[in-house]
Amino acid sequence: MSSKENQKALVEICHQLAAEGLTPGVGLLRGKAPFKVSVLDAIDAIKVFNQQFEAAKAAPAALSDKARIDQLEKRVAQLEQALAVMESRLEKLL
């Protein structure tokens, strides 16, 4: 495996550990990896995982419920307009 593939696999293992309720650490990651992992590679993978985890955790909190509802209402309005256009075109064809 290449270095990038190894790091990607290590980050995926970190996500699996987090899903199991465990905090990814160097020792735990090295023990779970199906290949030999250096301490530096494990640290790098954990750093990438932490960045991804924080970004995913912060994204839903960025919009309040009110803002999310407003956003969804606008999207529904757009879809209703598109549907009306398609219905009028369909009527012309029939």
C-alpha positions in Angstrom: 0.0 0.0 0.0 1.1 3.5 -0.7 1.6 6.1 2.1 -1.7 7.9 1.1 -3.6 4.6 1.2 -2.2 3.8 4.6 -3.1 7.2 6.0 -6.6 6.9 4.5 -7.0 3.4 6.1 -5.7 4.7 9.4 -8.2 7.7 9.4 -11.0 5.2 8.6 -9.9 3.1 11.6 -10.1 6.3 13.7 -13.7 6.8 12.5 -14.6 3.2 13.4 -13.1 3.6 16.8 -15.0 6.8 17.4 -18.2 5.1 16.2 -17.6 2.4 18.9 -17.3 5.2 21.5 -13.5 5.0 21.8 -11.1 7.9 21.5 -8.5 7.1 18.9 -5.0 7.1 20.3 -1.6 6.2 19.0 -1.4 2.8 20.8 -5.0 1.9 20.0 -4.6 2.8 16.3 -1.4 0.9 15.9 -3.0 -2.1 17.5 -6.1 -2.1 15.3 -4.2 -1.4 12.0 -3.8 -4.5 9.8 -0.3 -3.3 8.9 2.8 -2.0 10.7 2.3 1.7 11.6 4.9 4.1 12.8 4.1 6.5 15.7 4.5 9.5 13.4 2.0 8.0 10.9 -0.5 7.3 13.7 -0.2 10.8 15.0 -0.7 12.3 11.5 -3.8 10.1 10.9 -5.2 11.1 14.3 -4.6 14.8 13.4 -6.5 14.4 10.1 -9.3 12.5 12.0 -9.6 15.2 14.6 -9.9 17.9 11.9 -12.6 15.9 10.0 -14.4 15.1 13.3 -14.4 18.8 14.4 -15.6 20.0 11.0 -18.4 17.5 11.0 -19.4 18.4 14.5 -19.4 22.1 13.8 -21.3 22.0 10.4 -24.8 21.1 11.8 -24.4 23.7 14.5 -23.7 26.4 12.0 -27.4 26.8 11.1 -30.0 27.4 13.8 -33.3 25.5 13.5 -35.0 28.7 12.2 -32.4 29.2 9.5 -32.6 25.6 8.5 -36.4 25.8 8.2 -36.1 28.9 6.1 -33.6 27.2 3.9 -35.8 24.2 3.4 -38.9 26.3 2.8 -37.0 28.1 0.0 -35.9 24.8 -1.5 -39.5 23.5 -1.4 -40.7 26.6 -3.2 -38.1 26.1 -5.9 -39.1 22.5 -6.4 -42.8 23.4 -6.6 -42.0 26.0 -9.3 -40.0 23.3 -11.2 -42.9 20.9 -10.9 -45.3 23.5 -12.2 -43.2 24.0 -15.2 -42.9 20.3 -15.9 -46.7 19.9 -15.5 -47.4 22.7 -18.0 -45.0 21.2 -20.5 -46.6 17.8 -20.0 -50.1 19.2 -20.6 -48.8 20.8 -23.9 -47.5 17.4 -25.0 -50.9 15.6 -24.3 
